[in-house]
């Protein structure tokens, strides 16, 4: 019997949106009707910092088409992250904005 994950994708996504918006950024749901496998969220931060974020439930892996889309976007110079825990949100936002640990307080 498979153990049930303690945190859902929806909970992780909700926490991400809340954190980004608390810092004055935008975290829009990204849907492309003509392209499957695109990341779930488009994260827009101050000073033109942009990243795509694929949200997964804890421990879940990317599908093959999602890996392809991630690679395509990274080849164009975009940052693309896979987020599967609430604990990684601050780390990912720091990487997007190019800051240090305490920079999230001053964004």
Secondary structure, 3 states (H helix, E strand, C coil): CCCCCCCCHHHHHHHHHHHHHHCCCEEEECCCCCCCCCCCEEEEEHHHEEEEEEECCCCCCCCHHHHHHHHHHHHCCCEEEEECCHHHHHHHHHHHHCCCHHHHHCC
